C-alpha cells in the first residue's frame, strides 16, 4: 500500500489568513478636506489621512520644528500654531489628534 504524504498546505492551495478585500484600509484612503488653517500647510485639495500626515511631517522637517533634544516635541510656528490650538509646542502624539480636528469628510 502506498501512503499519501501531506505537504502541510491548507486545502484550496492558500497559505495564511488573507485580507478582508481591502475594507480595512478604506477609512485611511477616504479623501478628507482640510480647513483653512490646515490648508495653509497641506494644500486645500481633499487628501487621504495618510497623505495629510505625510505633508504635515514634511512641513515640520522643512522648517526644522522638531526639538533637537527631544524629537517627540514639535515647536510650532505661526501656521502650525493655528492648527495646534495656539500652543507653542506639542508632542508628536498630540499633533495627530489636533490635525484630525481640522479635517472633514467630503
Steps between C-alpha positions, in 0.01 A plus 500: 500500500620847414474767766381845408729770637363839595691809389369701794317753281138582576224372278440723202868582458498822705740566781445743784201711592434751211345842522138604510490630145660840573221619729745546790696775320207686343461736798864609469467558126172698505568858391455760775483876455730714716367822651671835429760468779615154391473588129778756553730202570369211286304676223126545451424186295338195665765246603509160670591516870832329428599769251399779742725346767787470251469863392481629858821313582665628181411854614641434850829370356534779240455764767714322762220496759601186693673565830859377448524375861163320499388399149150421633438870564393725214552877527225689320544791262217735398336258253529194724390695808163562328455122467626429853250720688757775558747279691873581478593130492322166478600135521499301178215290643291806584567639151303219334192577710526872431541450123202263485279773651572712189384234249147443380348235274422592144 
